Amino acid sequence: MGQSGRSRHQKRARAQAQLRNLEAYAAQPHSFVFARGRAGRGVRQLSLDLRRVMEPLTATRLQIRKKNTLKDCVAVAGPLGVTHFLILSKTETNIYFKLMRLPGGPTLTFRINKYTLMRDVVSSLRRHRMHEQQFAHPPLLVLNSFGPHGMHVKLMATMFQNLFPSINVHKVNLNTIKRCLLINYNPDSQELDFRHYSIKVVPVGASRGMKKLLQEKFPNMSRLQDISELLATGAGLSESEAEPDGEHNITELPQAVAGRGNMRAQQSAVRLTEIGPRMTLQLIKIQEGVGEGNVLFHSFVHKTEEELQAILAAKEEKLRLKAQRQAQQAQNVVRKREQREAHRKKSLAGMKRARAEASGDSDAEDPGAPPEGTGQREEEEDEAEYFRQAVGEEPDEDMFPKAAKRRRPAGPPGKKQRGRGQRPDRGADRRPPKAKGRPQRAQAKLERRGAAWEHRRGRARPPKKAV
């Protein structure tokens, strides 16, 4: 196989390994840890400490706004593969911790009786063992005293176990186990003790001086004559550095563990150092759904069988009415859709009919252009009408001959009309002669007629007469 073939094979192997790692990571449980409502500074810091416990399979930089509801968080959690919610809230009297399983529940509600933040626990230690490499892998879960104390205790144990990925004891790498989460159940008080520890493995069978040398911490040997005195007696070491080891924490390592002297099949001591946070929890109730649903267990409220049956019947009736309303709404939607379709068809038919009628009118015979002289007669008729409005009297027939001819009423059909030269007898229509004692009025009338003639010749309309 050539060099190019080997490189292609290596790339394919790396791609397949990355795909397997992604699939394994997606199959592991993931969580959201956040506080809701007016929780206060201490509770919000406790939620951040819980995120440190759940790392790396949690959203470290998750931000929840005030307007975000639980439904919004559930909608976002689905595409991201989140399986659990850890929610902290605070009321006027108590602090509550809810553990939810997505997407169908159940929901466990705990009351936090006591809690201590991580910074307070670390500050109380003389030497703490906490570094960032410890949070690269999920902690080891240890459940204590979760025995046959009822179905609610068994459900609690199952919920806590599903929070973290399962471990195959035959294939697990001990170097990935750097932290331990201990949850202890007290059957008498029905409280849970929540503790978080860091794990350190040290070899046993060596003197304190030898352990110091293995840890690269050289003690003060100015008062010693020989190095053998340090290895034999451990001189120069404080008593606090000699931690007591016994059968309770000494074991034989099945594989080599990171650290000087931790070899396979050798005796080593497992030491735990608490790094916080601490919590004392008490189970309040268990609900069937995500934040809602039937109450499967309640620590303070106990119902009889008849009350449970009544509650179940009321819920079934509520679901039946809801289904009935949904069916009615579906029918209304279908009916309105059919009405809109029928109205649309009717409107299209009317538009087609109007378009057909308009196209039929356009096919009618064109009357053609008006005869010659029609425009001139209409113009003189307009001028005669303007003369009537301006002067207040009828114009003479010789002033607007075409307009006067147009105004003359037509006789009965079949009767010969008078010619242009023949004038009818105007004796009956003629006005009586005006009195001779008013020469100024006659002069004004002549002036108005002259103005009308000037208007017809110059095509300039005189200003209208003021009323």
Protein Blocks (a to p, Z undefined) as FASTA:
>chain_A
ZZklmmmmmmmmmmmmmmmmmmmmmmpccdddddehjebjmlmmmmmmmmmmmpckbcfk
bccdfklcfklmmmmmmmnopabdcdddddfkbccddddddfebpadddddfbdcdfklm
mmmpmbdcddfklmmpccddddehiacebjklmmmmmmmmmmpccddfklccfklmmbdc
dddddfklopacddddddddddehiafklmmmmnopacdfklpcbfklmmmnopoiafkl
mccddfklgccdfbdcedehiaghiacddddddebjadddddfbdcfbeoiajdfbdfkb
ccdfklmmmmmmmmmmmmmmmmmmmmmmmmmmmmmmmmmmmmmmmmmmmmmmmmmmmmmm
mmpccebjadehklmmmmmmmmmmmmmmmnopacdfklmmmlmmmmpccddehiacddfk
lccdfklmpccdddfklmklmmmmmmmmmmmmmmmmnopacddddZZ
